[in-house]
Amino acid sequence: MKVFSLLLTALSLLAASGWVGAEEIAAAVAVAPPVPDKGDTTWMLISTAMVIMMSIPGLALFYGGLVRSKNMLSVLMQVFTIFALITVLWVIYGYSIAFTAGNAFFGGFDRVLLAGIYDPATAMVANAATFTKGVYIPEFAFVAFQATFAAITVSLIVGAFAERVKFSALLVFSVLWFTFSYLPMAHMVWFWPGPDAFTDAAAGAAAVSQSGFLFAKGALDFAGGTVVHINAGVAGLVGAYVIGKRIGYGRESFTPHSLTMTMIGASMLWFGWFGFNAGSALEAGGTATLAFMNTLSAPAAATLTWLMAEWMLKGKPSMLGAASGAVAGLVAITPAAGWVGIGGGLVIGALAGVVCFWGVTGLKKLMGADDALDVFGIHGIGGILGALLTGVFNNWSLGGTGILDYVNNTVVNTEIGAQFMIQAQAVGVAVVWSGVVALICFKLVDWTIGLRVADDDEREGLDVTSHGERAYNH
C-alpha cells in the first residue's frame, strides 16, 4: 500500500506542475491492482507452514505411536506419501475445482496448473479475496494454505483402517475420494466471489447465487468442521466397515506401541492448529486472534473433561486420554473458532471431551467397526458436535460474533434455531456425500486391485511386507 500511495503522491505533484492531467491520474488509479498487506501475507505463509507440520510429522507421529511397532513405518509412509500426492493433485486440478466459479457443487478449470495466477510479463501475482472489502492476499498464499487442508484431510482417513490396508489401494482411493468428495465439499462450503462482489442488494443476490451450495444456504464453517473432519471421519468409518476388522480384533491386545510418540504428535497438532484455525481468518487481525484464543482454550477444556470422564469410568486418567481429548477439542472448535466467543468455545471444548470419549467407547462398541485409531469417534463426532454448536454460540446473547452483512456493511445477529437448522443441513450433506462417495471409491478399488493385504503379511506387519523396512532395528 505504501508503494501505491507514493505513486499517487508523485502523480499529484506532476499534475500540479502541469506534466500530468487529471485524466491520467484517474486512469492510473483505475488500473492499479490492490496491494496485499505484507503483515497479512506473512501471517498466511506462517500459518501454511504450521499446517504442514500438523501432517508431517504431527499426524504421522500421533497415528504411528498408536499402532503396533511392526506397523509404525507403514503409517508414517502413508501419511507422508498422501501429503505429497494430494499436494501435486491440488496444483494440477484440485484448487481449480474447489475455488473457481462453476456450479453449486463443482468449480471450473480456469486455474488448472494454477494458470493465470502469475503473469510473467509483469511479474505480478494475482490477488485472492479475504473477508474484508478491499483487502487481499497473494493468490499463491491462499493456494498453498488450502493445499495443506486437502492433504491433511485425506491423511486423516488412514487411521480408521491402519495395519491392514494395501499401500497401492490406499493411494488409488486417495485420488478418487479427494476428487469426488473433498473438492466438491470444499467448493460447497467455502467458495464465494468475495466481499467486493456485494456492492448492493442485487449484486449480493447474484454473488450468493454463484457461491457453493452450503455457503449460499448460510452454513458457517470457519476452518473445516464439515469439509475436513466430518468428511474424513465418515470416509474412515466406511473404510473400516468395507475393509473389515484386523486379524485378532477383540481377542488380542492392540496396545499402542509408543504413547511417547503419540504425545509428541498431539503436541505438534495442537501447535499447528493455531495456523489451521487462526490462519483461516486470512488476515492478521482481530478475528485471527479470536480464533487463536479459542484454539488455545477449547482443547484445554476438552483435555480436562475427557480425563475426568476416563478417571470416573476407568479408574485412572491416561496419557492417551489426554492426547485424545486435546484433539477432540481441536476438532470441535474448528468450525466455530472465528464465529463464537471465548465462553462458547470453552463449552464446545468441554462437551467435546465427554462426547468424543463416548464416541470411542460406547458408540464404537454399538457400531461394531474396527476403527483402529478412532477417526470417526473423534473427527466425525467432534466435527458434527462443533458444526452444530457453531449455530448456537454464534448468537450475540451467547457471546458470539454474528455474521457480516456485506451489502449494508454491518454485522448482524443470527437466530439460534434457524442457524442450528442450517448447520444441521450442512452436517447431513457432509455425512451423506462423504459416505456415498467413500463407499463407491472403496468398492471400485476392492473390485480392481483389492483393498487388503494378505493375512500372512498382516500378521508379520506392514513395515516389512509392504515397504521392506523396519521402524526399529532392536
HUTASUL-V950656 format. One record per residue. N is the residue number from 1. RES is the residue in three letters. PSI is psi as a letter, one per 30 degrees, with the letter a starting at -180 (999 if undefined). OMEGA is omega in whole degrees, -180 to 180 (* if undefined). D_CENTER is the distance of its C-alpha to the mean C-alpha in Angstrom with 1 decimal. Layout:
BEGIN
n | res | psi | omega | d_center
N | RES | PSI | OMEGA | D_CENTER
N | RES | PSI | OMEGA | D_CENTER
END
This chain:
BEGIN
n | res | psi | omega | d_center
1 | MET | e | 179 | 31.0
2 | LYS | e | 180 | 34.0
3 | VAL | e | -180 | 35.0
4 | PHE | e | 179 | 34.9
5 | SER | e | 178 | 37.0
6 | LEU | e | 178 | 39.5
7 | LEU | e | 179 | 39.8
8 | LEU | e | 178 | 40.7
9 | THR | e | 179 | 43.1
10 | ALA | e | 179 | 44.8
11 | LEU | e | 179 | 45.1
12 | SER | e | 178 | 46.6
13 | LEU | e | 178 | 49.2
14 | LEU | e | 178 | 50.1
15 | ALA | e | 180 | 50.5
16 | ALA | e | -180 | 52.7
17 | SER | f | 177 | 54.9
18 | GLY | f | -177 | 55.1
19 | TRP | e | -178 | 53.3
20 | VAL | k | -179 | 50.3
21 | GLY | l | 180 | 50.5
22 | ALA | e | -180 | 48.2
23 | GLU | e | -180 | 47.1
24 | GLU | e | 178 | 45.8
25 | ILE | e | 179 | 43.8
26 | ALA | e | 179 | 42.3
27 | ALA | e | -180 | 41.4
28 | ALA | e | 179 | 39.7
29 | VAL | e | -176 | 37.6
30 | ALA | e | -174 | 36.7
31 | VAL | f | -177 | 35.5
32 | ALA | k | 180 | 33.8
33 | PRO | l | 176 | 30.0
34 | PRO | k | 180 | 28.1
35 | VAL | j | 180 | 27.5
36 | PRO | k | 177 | 24.1
37 | ASP | k | -177 | 24.5
38 | LYS | e | 178 | 24.5
39 | GLY | e | 177 | 22.9
40 | ASP | e | -180 | 19.8
41 | THR | e | 179 | 19.7
42 | THR | e | 180 | 20.1
43 | TRP | e | -180 | 17.5
44 | MET | e | 178 | 14.9
45 | LEU | e | 177 | 16.3
46 | ILE | e | 180 | 16.3
47 | SER | e | 180 | 12.7
48 | THR | e | 178 | 11.8
49 | ALA | e | 179 | 14.2
50 | MET | e | 179 | 12.9
51 | VAL | e | 174 | 9.4
52 | ILE | e | 180 | 11.7
53 | MET | f | 176 | 13.6
54 | MET | e | -179 | 11.0
55 | SER | e | -179 | 11.3
56 | ILE | j | 13 | 14.9
57 | PRO | g | -169 | 16.7
58 | GLY | d | -179 | 14.7
59 | LEU | e | -179 | 13.2
60 | ALA | e | 179 | 16.2
61 | LEU | e | 178 | 18.6
62 | PHE | e | 178 | 17.2
63 | TYR | e | -176 | 17.6
64 | GLY | e | 180 | 20.7
65 | GLY | f | -176 | 22.5
66 | LEU | f | -180 | 22.1
67 | VAL | l | 176 | 23.9
68 | ARG | l | -172 | 27.6
69 | SER | f | -179 | 28.8
70 | LYS | f | 180 | 29.9
71 | ASN | g | -177 | 26.3
72 | MET | e | -176 | 24.6
73 | LEU | e | -179 | 24.8
74 | SER | e | 179 | 23.5
75 | VAL | e | 176 | 20.2
76 | LEU | e | -179 | 19.9
77 | MET | e | -179 | 20.9
78 | GLN | e | -179 | 18.5
79 | VAL | e | -178 | 15.4
80 | PHE | e | -177 | 17.1
81 | THR | e | 178 | 18.2
82 | ILE | e | 178 | 15.1
83 | PHE | e | 180 | 13.4
84 | ALA | e | -178 | 16.5
85 | LEU | e | -177 | 16.8
86 | ILE | e | 177 | 13.4
87 | THR | e | 179 | 14.0
88 | VAL | e | 179 | 17.4
89 | LEU | e | 178 | 16.5
90 | TRP | e | 180 | 14.1
91 | VAL | e | -176 | 17.1
92 | ILE | e | -176 | 19.6
93 | TYR | f | -173 | 18.3
94 | GLY | e | -179 | 14.5
95 | TYR | e | -178 | 14.1
96 | SER | e | -179 | 17.2
97 | ILE | e | -177 | 16.5
98 | ALA | e | -167 | 13.2
99 | PHE | h | 168 | 14.5
100 | THR | l | -178 | 18.3
101 | ALA | k | 176 | 20.7
102 | GLY | c | 171 | 21.8
103 | ASN | a | -175 | 21.9
104 | ALA | f | -174 | 19.8
105 | PHE | f | -179 | 17.8
106 | PHE | k | 173 | 17.9
107 | GLY | a | -178 | 18.4
108 | GLY | a | -175 | 21.3
109 | PHE | g | -178 | 22.3
110 | ASP | f | -176 | 23.3
111 | ARG | g | 175 | 20.9
112 | VAL | k | -174 | 21.5
113 | LEU | g | 178 | 21.8
114 | LEU | h | 180 | 20.7
115 | ALA | k | 175 | 24.1
116 | GLY | f | -180 | 25.4
117 | ILE | e | -180 | 23.1
118 | TYR | k | 178 | 25.8
119 | ASP | j | -177 | 29.5
120 | PRO | f | -179 | 31.8
121 | ALA | e | -179 | 34.8
122 | THR | f | -176 | 33.6
123 | ALA | h | -179 | 31.1
124 | MET | k | 175 | 28.7
125 | VAL | k | 179 | 25.0
126 | ALA | l | 180 | 23.7
127 | ASN | l | 172 | 21.9
128 | ALA | k | -178 | 18.6
129 | ALA | l | 171 | 18.7
130 | THR | b | 178 | 17.2
131 | PHE | g | 178 | 17.8
132 | THR | k | 180 | 21.4
133 | LYS | k | 177 | 24.2
134 | GLY | g | -179 | 25.6
135 | VAL | k | -176 | 22.9
136 | TYR | l | 169 | 21.1
137 | ILE | l | 176 | 19.4
138 | PRO | k | -175 | 20.2
139 | GLU | e | 177 | 18.3
140 | PHE | e | 178 | 17.9
141 | ALA | e | 179 | 15.9
142 | PHE | e | 178 | 13.4
143 | VAL | e | -178 | 13.5
144 | ALA | e | 180 | 12.9
145 | PHE | e | -179 | 10.0
146 | GLN | f | 176 | 8.1
147 | ALA | e | -179 | 9.6
148 | THR | e | 177 | 8.0
149 | PHE | e | 179 | 4.4
150 | ALA | e | -176 | 6.8
151 | ALA | e | -177 | 8.9
152 | ILE | f | 179 | 7.2
153 | THR | e | 179 | 6.2
154 | VAL | e | 180 | 9.9
155 | SER | e | -180 | 11.1
156 | LEU | e | -173 | 10.3
157 | ILE | e | -171 | 12.7
158 | VAL | f | -179 | 15.6
159 | GLY | f | -176 | 16.3
160 | ALA | e | -178 | 17.6
161 | PHE | h | 177 | 20.5
162 | ALA | l | 173 | 21.0
163 | GLU | g | 178 | 24.7
164 | ARG | g | -176 | 25.9
165 | VAL | k | 174 | 23.9
166 | LYS | k | 180 | 25.4
167 | PHE | e | 180 | 23.6
168 | SER | e | 180 | 24.7
169 | ALA | e | 179 | 23.6
170 | LEU | e | -179 | 20.1
171 | LEU | e | 179 | 19.8
172 | VAL | e | 177 | 21.2
173 | PHE | e | -178 | 19.0
174 | SER | e | 179 | 15.9
175 | VAL | e | -177 | 17.3
176 | LEU | e | -176 | 18.2
177 | TRP | e | 176 | 15.1
178 | PHE | e | -176 | 12.9
179 | THR | e | -170 | 15.5
180 | PHE | f | 175 | 16.3
181 | SER | e | -177 | 13.3
182 | TYR | e | -174 | 10.0
183 | LEU | e | 177 | 11.8
184 | PRO | e | 177 | 13.6
185 | MET | e | 178 | 11.0
186 | ALA | e | 179 | 9.1
187 | HIS | e | -179 | 12.8
188 | MET | e | -172 | 13.8
189 | VAL | e | -167 | 11.5
190 | TRP | f | -177 | 11.1
191 | PHE | k | 172 | 14.2
192 | TRP | l | -177 | 17.3
193 | PRO | f | -179 | 20.3
194 | GLY | l | -173 | 19.7
195 | PRO | f | -177 | 21.8
196 | ASP | f | 177 | 24.9
197 | ALA | f | -176 | 25.4
198 | PHE | i | -178 | 26.3
199 | THR | e | 176 | 29.9
200 | ASP | a | -175 | 31.7
201 | ALA | e | -179 | 31.4
202 | ALA | e | 178 | 32.1
203 | ALA | e | 178 | 29.6
204 | GLY | e | 178 | 26.9
205 | ALA | e | 178 | 27.6
206 | ALA | e | 180 | 27.5
207 | ALA | e | 179 | 24.1
208 | VAL | e | -180 | 22.7
209 | SER | f | 178 | 24.3
210 | GLN | f | -174 | 22.5
211 | SER | l | 177 | 19.0
212 | GLY | l | -173 | 16.6
213 | PHE | e | -177 | 18.0
214 | LEU | e | 174 | 16.0
215 | PHE | e | -179 | 15.8
216 | ALA | f | 178 | 19.6
217 | LYS | f | 179 | 20.0
218 | GLY | g | 179 | 18.6
219 | ALA | k | 180 | 15.5
220 | LEU | k | 176 | 13.6
221 | ASP | j | -171 | 9.9
222 | PHE | e | -174 | 9.4
223 | ALA | g | 171 | 5.8
224 | GLY | h | 176 | 4.2
225 | GLY | e | 178 | 7.2
226 | THR | e | -173 | 8.4
227 | VAL | e | -175 | 6.2
228 | VAL | d | -164 | 4.2
229 | HIS | e | 176 | 6.9
230 | ILE | e | 179 | 9.9
231 | ASN | e | -179 | 9.6
232 | ALA | e | -178 | 9.6
233 | GLY | e | 179 | 12.0
234 | VAL | e | 178 | 14.4
235 | ALA | e | 178 | 14.5
236 | GLY | e | 179 | 15.4
237 | LEU | e | 178 | 18.0
238 | VAL | e | 179 | 19.5
239 | GLY | e | 179 | 19.8
240 | ALA | e | 178 | 21.5
241 | TYR | e | -174 | 24.0
242 | VAL | e | -177 | 24.7
243 | ILE | e | 178 | 25.1
244 | GLY | l | -175 | 27.0
245 | LYS | l | 175 | 27.7
246 | ARG | l | 176 | 28.5
247 | ILE | k | -180 | 32.2
248 | GLY | g | -179 | 33.7
249 | TYR | k | -178 | 30.9
250 | GLY | f | 180 | 32.6
251 | ARG | e | -179 | 35.6
252 | GLU | l | 177 | 34.5
253 | SER | k | 177 | 32.6
254 | PHE | h | -176 | 29.0
255 | THR | k | 175 | 28.9
256 | PRO | k | -174 | 26.1
257 | HIS | f | -179 | 28.0
258 | SER | j | 176 | 26.6
259 | LEU | f | 174 | 25.0
260 | THR | e | 178 | 25.6
261 | MET | e | -179 | 23.0
262 | THR | e | 178 | 20.6
263 | MET | e | 177 | 21.3
264 | ILE | e | 179 | 20.8
265 | GLY | e | 179 | 17.4
266 | ALA | e | 179 | 16.3
267 | SER | e | 177 | 17.7
268 | MET | e | 177 | 15.8
269 | LEU | e | -179 | 12.5
270 | TRP | e | 178 | 13.7
271 | PHE | e | -179 | 14.9
272 | GLY | f | -178 | 11.9
273 | TRP | f | 174 | 9.7
274 | PHE | e | 174 | 12.1
275 | GLY | e | -180 | 10.9
276 | PHE | e | -176 | 7.2
277 | ASN | e | -178 | 8.6
278 | ALA | e | 176 | 12.0
279 | GLY | f | -180 | 11.1
280 | SER | f | 172 | 9.4
281 | ALA | f | 179 | 13.1
282 | LEU | g | 177 | 14.0
283 | GLU | l | 176 | 17.3
284 | ALA | i | -176 | 19.0
285 | GLY | a | -175 | 20.5
286 | GLY | e | -180 | 20.9
287 | THR | e | 177 | 17.6
288 | ALA | e | -180 | 15.9
289 | THR | e | 176 | 18.4
290 | LEU | e | 179 | 17.8
291 | ALA | e | 179 | 14.1
292 | PHE | e | -178 | 15.3
293 | MET | e | 177 | 18.1
294 | ASN | e | 179 | 16.1
295 | THR | f | 174 | 13.8
296 | LEU | e | -170 | 17.2
297 | SER | e | -177 | 19.2
298 | ALA | e | 178 | 17.1
299 | PRO | e | 177 | 16.4
300 | ALA | e | 178 | 20.0
301 | ALA | e | -180 | 21.2
302 | ALA | e | 178 | 19.3
303 | THR | e | -178 | 20.9
304 | LEU | e | -178 | 24.3
305 | THR | e | 176 | 24.2
306 | TRP | e | -179 | 23.0
307 | LEU | e | 180 | 25.9
308 | MET | e | 178 | 28.3
309 | ALA | e | 180 | 27.7
310 | GLU | e | -180 | 28.0
311 | TRP | e | -179 | 31.1
312 | MET | e | -173 | 32.7
313 | LEU | f | -177 | 32.2
314 | LYS | f | 175 | 32.4
315 | GLY | f | -178 | 34.7
316 | LYS | k | 173 | 32.7
317 | PRO | k | -174 | 29.4
318 | SER | l | 174 | 27.6
319 | MET | e | 177 | 25.4
320 | LEU | e | 179 | 23.2
321 | GLY | e | 179 | 23.0
322 | ALA | e | -180 | 22.2
323 | ALA | e | 180 | 19.3
324 | SER | e | 178 | 18.0
325 | GLY | e | 178 | 18.5
326 | ALA | e | 180 | 16.6
327 | VAL | e | 178 | 13.4
328 | ALA | e | 178 | 14.1
329 | GLY | e | 178 | 14.4
330 | LEU | e | 178 | 11.2
331 | VAL | e | -174 | 9.4
332 | ALA | e | -178 | 11.8
333 | ILE | f | -176 | 11.7
334 | THR | e | -180 | 8.1
335 | PRO | f | -173 | 9.1
336 | ALA | f | -164 | 12.5
337 | ALA | e | -179 | 12.3
338 | GLY | g | -176 | 14.1
339 | TRP | f | -176 | 15.8
340 | VAL | l | 177 | 17.9
341 | GLY | l | -176 | 20.6
342 | ILE | e | 178 | 21.1
343 | GLY | e | 177 | 23.2
344 | GLY | e | 178 | 20.7
345 | GLY | e | 178 | 18.0
346 | LEU | e | 179 | 20.6
347 | VAL | e | 179 | 21.4
348 | ILE | e | 179 | 17.9
349 | GLY | e | -179 | 17.6
350 | ALA | e | 178 | 21.1
351 | LEU | e | -179 | 20.7
352 | ALA | e | 180 | 17.6
353 | GLY | e | -178 | 19.8
354 | VAL | e | -176 | 22.5
355 | VAL | e | 180 | 20.8
356 | CYS | e | 173 | 18.5
357 | PHE | e | 174 | 21.7
358 | TRP | e | -179 | 23.4
359 | GLY | e | -178 | 20.6
360 | VAL | f | 179 | 21.3
361 | THR | d | -176 | 25.1
362 | GLY | e | -178 | 26.7
363 | LEU | e | -180 | 24.3
364 | LYS | e | 178 | 23.8
365 | LYS | e | 179 | 27.6
366 | LEU | e | -176 | 28.0
367 | MET | f | 174 | 25.6
368 | GLY | g | 180 | 27.4
369 | ALA | k | 175 | 24.6
370 | ASP | i | 175 | 24.3
371 | ASP | j | -164 | 20.6
372 | ALA | e | -175 | 21.4
373 | LEU | g | 172 | 18.7
374 | ASP | h | 179 | 17.7
375 | VAL | e | -180 | 14.3
376 | PHE | e | -177 | 15.2
377 | GLY | e | 180 | 17.1
378 | ILE | e | -175 | 14.4
379 | HIS | e | 179 | 10.9
380 | GLY | e | -179 | 12.7
381 | ILE | e | 179 | 15.2
382 | GLY | e | 178 | 13.2
383 | GLY | e | 178 | 10.6
384 | ILE | e | 180 | 13.7
385 | LEU | e | -178 | 15.6
386 | GLY | e | -180 | 13.2
387 | ALA | e | -180 | 12.8
388 | LEU | e | -177 | 16.6
389 | LEU | f | 172 | 17.6
390 | THR | e | 179 | 15.8
391 | GLY | f | 179 | 18.6
392 | VAL | e | -171 | 21.2
393 | PHE | g | 172 | 20.5
394 | ASN | f | -177 | 19.8
395 | ASN | k | -179 | 23.6
396 | TRP | e | -176 | 25.8
397 | SER | f | 179 | 28.1
398 | LEU | g | 175 | 25.5
399 | GLY | g | -178 | 24.5
400 | GLY | l | -174 | 21.6
401 | THR | f | -168 | 21.2
402 | GLY | a | 180 | 22.0
403 | ILE | l | -179 | 20.8
404 | LEU | k | 171 | 22.2
405 | ASP | j | -173 | 25.0
406 | TYR | f | 178 | 25.0
407 | VAL | e | -178 | 28.3
408 | ASN | g | 177 | 30.2
409 | ASN | h | 179 | 28.2
410 | THR | l | 177 | 27.9
411 | VAL | k | -179 | 25.6
412 | VAL | l | -179 | 26.3
413 | ASN | l | 173 | 25.7
414 | THR | l | 177 | 24.1
415 | GLU | k | -169 | 26.1
416 | ILE | e | -177 | 24.7
417 | GLY | e | -178 | 25.9
418 | ALA | e | -179 | 24.9
419 | GLN | e | 177 | 21.4
420 | PHE | e | -180 | 21.0
421 | MET | e | 176 | 22.2
422 | ILE | e | 178 | 19.8
423 | GLN | e | 179 | 16.8
424 | ALA | e | 176 | 18.6
425 | GLN | e | 179 | 18.9
426 | ALA | e | 177 | 15.2
427 | VAL | e | -180 | 14.8
428 | GLY | e | 179 | 17.7
429 | VAL | e | -179 | 16.5
430 | ALA | e | -179 | 13.2
431 | VAL | e | -176 | 15.5
432 | VAL | e | -177 | 18.2
433 | TRP | e | -178 | 16.5
434 | SER | e | -179 | 14.5
435 | GLY | e | -179 | 17.6
436 | VAL | e | -179 | 20.0
437 | VAL | e | -180 | 18.3
438 | ALA | e | -180 | 17.7
439 | LEU | e | 179 | 21.4
440 | ILE | e | -179 | 22.7
441 | CYS | e | 179 | 21.0
442 | PHE | e | -179 | 22.1
443 | LYS | e | 178 | 25.5
444 | LEU | e | 180 | 25.9
445 | VAL | e | -179 | 25.2
446 | ASP | e | -179 | 27.4
447 | TRP | f | -176 | 30.2
448 | THR | e | -177 | 30.2
449 | ILE | f | -180 | 29.6
450 | GLY | k | -176 | 28.9
451 | LEU | e | -165 | 25.9
452 | ARG | k | 176 | 27.7
453 | VAL | l | 177 | 29.7
454 | ALA | l | -177 | 33.4
455 | ASP | e | -180 | 34.4
456 | ASP | e | 178 | 36.3
457 | ASP | e | 179 | 33.4
458 | GLU | e | -180 | 31.2
459 | ARG | e | -179 | 34.0
460 | GLU | e | -179 | 34.4
461 | GLY | k | -174 | 30.8
462 | LEU | f | 178 | 28.3
463 | ASP | e | -178 | 28.6
464 | VAL | e | -171 | 32.2
465 | THR | f | -180 | 32.2
466 | SER | f | -172 | 29.1
467 | HIS | f | 177 | 29.1
468 | GLY | g | -179 | 32.6
469 | GLU | l | 175 | 31.5
470 | ARG | k | 176 | 31.3
471 | ALA | e | -177 | 28.9
472 | TYR | k | 179 | 32.0
473 | ASN | h | 178 | 35.7
474 | HIS | 999 | * | 37.5
END
